Amino acid sequence: MAKITLSNLAHSYIENPTKPEDYALRKIDHEWTDGEAYALLGPSGCGKSTLLNIISGILTPSEGKILFDEKDVTTETTANRNIAQVFQFPVVYDTMTVKENLEFPLKNRGASKEYIEKRVASIAKSIQVEDILNKKARGLTADAKQKISLGRGMVREDVNAILFDEPLTVIDPHMKWELRTQLKTLHKELGHTMIFVTHDQTEALTFADKVVVMNVGCVLQIGTPEELFKKPAHTFVGYFIGSPGMNFFDVELEGNIAKLDDKQIELNYSYEKTSKKIELGIRPEFVTLTNNSNDIKIEIDRVEDVAHHKIVRALLNGKKVNIIVPEDEKVTEDMTYISLDKDKINIYVDSWLVEGEKIS
Amino acid sequence: MSLELKNVSMKVDGQTYIYNTNLTLQKGTMNVLLGRTLSGKTTLMRIMAGLDVPTTGQIIWNDKDVTGMRVQDRKVAMVYQQFINYPTMTVYDNIAAPLKIMGKSREEIDEAVKKTAKLMKLSEMLDRKPLELSGGQQQRCALARSLVKGSGLVLLDEPLANLDYKLREELREEIPKMFKESGAIFVYATTEPEEALLLGGNVATMWEGKITQFGETAQVYHNPKNAITAKVFSNPAMNFLRFTKKGDQIYYGKNEQRLIHDALKKIDDGDYLAGFRPNHLQLEQEDGHLIRFEAHLNVTEITGSETFLHMTHCDDNWIGLIHGVQDLEYNAKLNVYLNTRHIFVFSTDGDLLHTASYAEGR
């Protein structure tokens, strides 16, 4: 296992990049802690696969360096980097049994028979395939095959890192729960450095210690799931994390007073004056529907009952606003106002989070 | 206008893909087929489309038997998971393609294309090629083509499965609105319960080639008629517990027992299956008729706003969904509580006997 350092790393698929848009991956300087689980999260085209391919050695970055511990591996081949990879679609040898598939990476590295036996038994137990160990992989369902791919990715203890490229995309929702939990349990047991690429926020948030949120080639924030939820560093992170994402309103700011159309909202923090674009961000979870005419007037478009809560889709002066209402609460016709939980308000200037000064 | 499946079944090489099925779908409705992979959703859609002929039974379209009629001769449209567009043609020509084949006049085509494009929010992009569009727009283009010829029956087989999470969220919100205006019968296959709830309309839950329940989507979610439906229509899946009722006590797990006060009092002595949703398990022991479970916490997953608890109670694996970020010790004993108003009571065969009292009247 190893610490992975990205040093002034950037990549462009064009020969002489001049402007930021020419880069598929814009400059990133970061250290990945040994033994942690990371998720690279973002929409397609955000640069997450480019970054993963640089770490795995499929791609040589056009700028900067990548180090495993203190060793520069920027130009090393994938084979020399000592990493394991799991891909979107299961890669198993159909003619081999499940057991032989799991043994394969260890045999390749010349491990002893006793060790292989012990190690495969333990992995088989973790991914719950003990009952099919002697079955040929051919004919197994896609879910089962992907389980074996995951097991094979994790069977070697001496790898520098394990990379997962959307490994659960083709899996049924109910199996995702199972595989994700097994991955998580294995991570706790083995302490490998793991990097997991996905466009699915639930997957990223539940799997990773730290989530790297990316958009158009930029790393916007690296944080714990809780940080991403409470304090998204950029409006895109606020929108992308959460379902539905954070609400944003254009406001004017004067000290600790935010002016939203004709309403004044008193904030807990005071902010510096600026002529830039200011937005107030608040998650649908922290907006409350009320029937108090002193609150902010909205128009309800519709109410969606989604399992354990309701999503109220509404308009505030023509702009969309989402409100989450708990399962047991009724939405009545006179509830056409909202109040905002002051403690949960974030302020964004030119799309980036700014911290204010606490009002004493 | 209606589509009726009468005693339809499908067998291939002695293996049953679809068991005897009766289903009637009405004009202007959204009908979701919800089930796991291999539950029979695609097979059923292919039968509805006329791509496959059922082994038994009839397909009645507007009171006319169309069983065995070729798909070309029916007015149906189908959209697949992998969105299909003509890459060398503009969005306009992509949408217009079915109308050109039908030999419509230029004016008719122009009017229909523009109207459908507006519905699908593609008006600004009619001159572009599909590959210049985002994934969501490409799929909207494919959807527009399926709508433009005014098919009475539009079949969508997991149309959002290949899209990014956030795009899916947006299209799920838009699709019901767009389709309401077209008046056709929509059939929409998905593996995801949230998707079914967001689409609304009706849902048919499927399990191993059978429709386990059909009805208004929110109704089916809140009042599943059997344990299988409850399991299929819950993500994460519903938790189950076997228990025995004897007098005013219930017995469960390893000789745990509890005095009962409420709804459970009504049922006869005997063995039952209790079902309850992950979000109804709680960590606090507040007032109310709570049952305490001593579970073993295997692992937790934190999303930032919620925490999923993966635990084992006796031999059952349960999932709990708790608000907020919970820092709990792994691999340790954990007490969880359940309010009895959240318990669905099933027979040991899985038939619903008593709906959870919180869900009554929903």
Boltz contact constraints between the chains, C-beta under 6 A:
constraints:
  - contact:
      token1: [A, 43]
      token2: [B, 164]
      max_distance: 6.0
  - contact:
      token1: [A, 44]
      token2: [B, 164]
      max_distance: 6.0
  - contact:
      token1: [A, 172]
      token2: [B, 36]
      max_distance: 6.0
  - contact:
      token1: [A, 172]
      token2: [B, 37]
      max_distance: 6.0
  - contact:
      token1: [A, 172]
      token2: [B, 191]
      max_distance: 6.0
  - contact:
      token1: [A, 173]
      token2: [B, 191]
      max_distance: 6.0
  - contact:
      token1: [A, 173]
      token2: [B, 192]
      max_distance: 6.0
  - contact:
      token1: [A, 173]
      token2: [B, 235]
      max_distance: 6.0
  - contact:
      token1: [A, 174]
      token2: [B, 237]
      max_distance: 6.0
  - contact:
      token1: [A, 177]
      token2: [B, 236]
      max_distance: 6.0
  - contact:
      token1: [A, 181]
      token2: [B, 299]
      max_distance: 6.0
  - contact:
      token1: [A, 181]
      token2: [B, 310]
      max_distance: 6.0
  - contact:
      token1: [A, 184]
      token2: [B, 299]
      max_distance: 6.0
  - contact:
      token1: [A, 185]
      token2: [B, 299]
      max_distance: 6.0
  - contact:
      token1: [A, 199]
      token2: [B, 164]
      max_distance: 6.0
  - contact:
      token1: [A, 199]
      token2: [B, 165]
      max_distance: 6.0
  - contact:
      token1: [A, 200]
      token2: [B, 165]
      max_distance: 6.0
  - contact:
      token1: [A, 205]
      token2: [B, 303]
      max_distance: 6.0
  - contact:
      token1: [A, 205]
      token2: [B, 304]
      max_distance: 6.0
  - contact:
      token1: [A, 206]
      token2: [B, 301]
      max_distance: 6.0
  - contact:
      token1: [A, 225]
      token2: [B, 302]
      max_distance: 6.0
  - contact:
      token1: [A, 225]
      token2: [B, 303]
      max_distance: 6.0
  - contact:
      token1: [A, 225]
      token2: [B, 304]
      max_distance: 6.0
  - contact:
      token1: [A, 226]
      token2: [B, 304]
      max_distance: 6.0
  - contact:
      token1: [A, 226]
      token2: [B, 325]
      max_distance: 6.0
  - contact:
      token1: [A, 228]
      token2: [B, 304]
      max_distance: 6.0
  - contact:
      token1: [A, 229]
      token2: [B, 304]
      max_distance: 6.0
  - contact:
      token1: [A, 229]
      token2: [B, 305]
      max_distance: 6.0
  - contact:
      token1: [A, 305]
      token2: [B, 218]
      max_distance: 6.0
  - contact:
      token1: [A, 306]
      token2: [B, 197]
      max_distance: 6.0
  - contact:
      token1: [A, 308]
      token2: [B, 279]
      max_distance: 6.0
